[in-house]
Amino acid sequence: MSASARQTGVIGGPFRAVIFDMDGVIADSEPTYREAINLVLAPTGHRMSEQQYEEVIGTSVHFTWRTILETFGIEGGVEEYVRRYDQALVELLRRPLPPLPGVRELLAELRRRRLAAALATSSWKSWAEALLQATGLDGAFDVVVWRQMVERPKPAPDLFLRAAELVGVEPARCIVLEDTAPGLEAAGTAGMLAIQVRSASTALPPQPRADLVLDSLEDFPLSLLEEA
């Protein structure tokens, strides 16, 4: 078990809502996204490495594909590659995938305390629906916010602010669980407590924008939450 807090600032609380990012927080799903990218890239003779993928984790799908096409010097429209990627990814995300450690337990504790649990993801609606079904977490969240529901993706705070609005909790009383730098920046800009979760295989080193860093949601400090 490992947990560390940023030395600047005060954690605060108690908090009345927890907003979960999806990929890399509720499930170890980031490798599936790279797998889908490489399926689409296969006819071009190129392949995206783990290191190259780490550089675009947490960014929008269009940014990712613009970067890929520029990196490999591939001709063709971004929209066509995004369309192929969408089709490949939905099929891959439907494969059964267990939630990461501590996810079910934290959701159960939030229900017990009658606190809000939201999911806010830069992924598209079809991807979120596929992954939630694959993990058995469909219906586990009070609200789900996906990319098409807001104007700007992370690192803008729109996704998290929309989630807070839908659960009726002011941003200052929301915790965000994230695994990427853009997501942590978005949480901080939204005025929420930003917790980095590092339990996925694609976990990044502790990020400077994190107020708290956890190696697993099994280590989540329940003392931050409002009592039932």
Backbone hydrogen bonds, N-H to C=O, Kabsch-Sander energy under -0.5 kcal/mol:
donor,donor_aa,acceptor,acceptor_aa,energy
4,S,213,V,-1.8
6,R,211,D,-2.1
15,F,224,L,-2.7
16,R,173,R,-2.3
17,A,173,R,-1.2
18,V,116,A,-2.3
19,I,175,I,-3.7
20,F,18,V,-0.6
20,F,118,A,-3.3
21,D,177,L,-2.1
24,G,27,A,-2.6
25,V,22,M,-1.9
26,I,22,M,-2.5
27,A,22,M,-1.1
28,D,98,P,-0.5
29,S,27,A,-2.0
32,T,29,S,-1.1
33,Y,29,S,-1.1
33,Y,30,E,-0.6
34,R,30,E,-1.7
35,E,31,P,-2.2
36,A,32,T,-2.2
37,I,33,Y,-2.2
38,N,34,R,-2.4
39,L,35,E,-1.7
40,V,36,A,-1.9
41,L,37,I,-2.2
42,A,38,N,-1.4
44,T,41,L,-2.2
45,G,41,L,-0.7
45,G,42,A,-1.5
46,H,41,L,-1.1
53,Y,49,S,-2.2
54,E,50,E,-2.3
55,E,51,Q,-0.9
56,V,53,Y,-1.9
57,I,53,Y,-0.8
59,T,56,V,-2.1
64,T,60,S,-2.5
65,W,61,V,-2.3
66,R,62,H,-2.3
67,T,63,F,-2.4
68,I,64,T,-2.4
69,L,65,W,-2.5
70,E,66,R,-2.1
71,T,67,T,-2.8
72,F,68,I,-2.3
73,G,69,L,-0.7
74,I,69,L,-2.0
81,Y,77,G,-1.5
82,V,78,V,-2.6
83,R,79,E,-2.2
84,R,80,E,-2.0
85,Y,81,Y,-2.5
86,D,82,V,-2.6
87,Q,83,R,-1.8
88,A,84,R,-2.3
89,L,85,Y,-3.0
90,V,86,D,-2.1
91,E,87,Q,-1.2
92,L,88,A,-1.7
93,L,89,L,-2.8
94,R,90,V,-0.8
94,R,91,E,-0.6
95,R,92,L,-1.5
97,L,134,A,-1.7
100,L,26,I,-2.1
103,V,100,L,-1.8
106,L,102,G,-2.2
107,L,103,V,-2.3
108,A,104,R,-2.3
109,E,105,E,-2.0
110,L,106,L,-2.3
111,R,107,L,-2.0
112,R,108,A,-2.3
113,R,109,E,-2.0
114,R,111,R,-1.1
115,L,110,L,-2.9
116,A,16,R,-1.9
118,A,18,V,-2.5
119,L,143,V,-2.0
120,A,20,F,-2.7
121,T,145,V,-2.7
128,A,124,W,-2.4
129,E,125,K,-2.7
130,A,126,S,-1.8
131,L,127,W,-2.5
132,L,128,A,-2.6
133,Q,129,E,-1.8
134,A,130,A,-2.1
135,T,131,L,-2.1
136,G,132,L,-0.6
136,G,133,Q,-0.6
137,L,132,L,-2.0
138,D,132,L,-1.1
140,A,137,L,-2.4
142,D,117,A,-2.7
143,V,117,A,-0.9
145,V,119,L,-3.3
147,R,123,S,-2.5
149,M,146,W,-2.0
150,V,147,R,-1.6
156,A,153,P,-1.9
161,L,157,P,-2.5
162,R,158,D,-2.5
163,A,159,L,-1.9
164,A,160,F,-2.4
165,E,161,L,-2.2
166,L,162,R,-2.2
167,V,163,A,-1.8
168,G,164,A,-0.9
169,V,164,A,-2.1
173,R,170,E,-2.2
174,C,171,P,-2.0
175,I,17,A,-2.4
176,V,193,L,-3.3
177,L,19,I,-2.7
178,E,176,V,-0.6
178,E,195,I,-2.9
184,L,180,T,-2.2
185,E,181,A,-2.3
186,A,182,P,-2.2
187,A,183,G,-2.2
188,G,184,L,-2.3
189,T,185,E,-2.5
190,A,186,A,-1.8
191,G,188,G,-1.3
192,M,187,A,-2.3
193,L,174,C,-2.1
195,I,176,V,-2.9
195,I,193,L,-0.7
196,Q,194,A,-0.5
196,Q,212,L,-2.8
197,V,178,E,-3.2
198,R,214,L,-2.5
203,A,200,A,-1.6
204,L,179,D,-0.5
210,A,207,Q,-1.5
211,D,194,A,-2.8
212,L,194,A,-1.3
213,V,4,S,-2.9
214,L,196,Q,-3.2
215,D,2,S,-1.8
217,L,101,P,-0.9
219,D,216,S,-1.8
220,F,217,L,-1.5
222,L,220,F,-1.1
224,L,221,P,-2.1
225,L,222,L,-1.7
226,E,15,F,-2.4
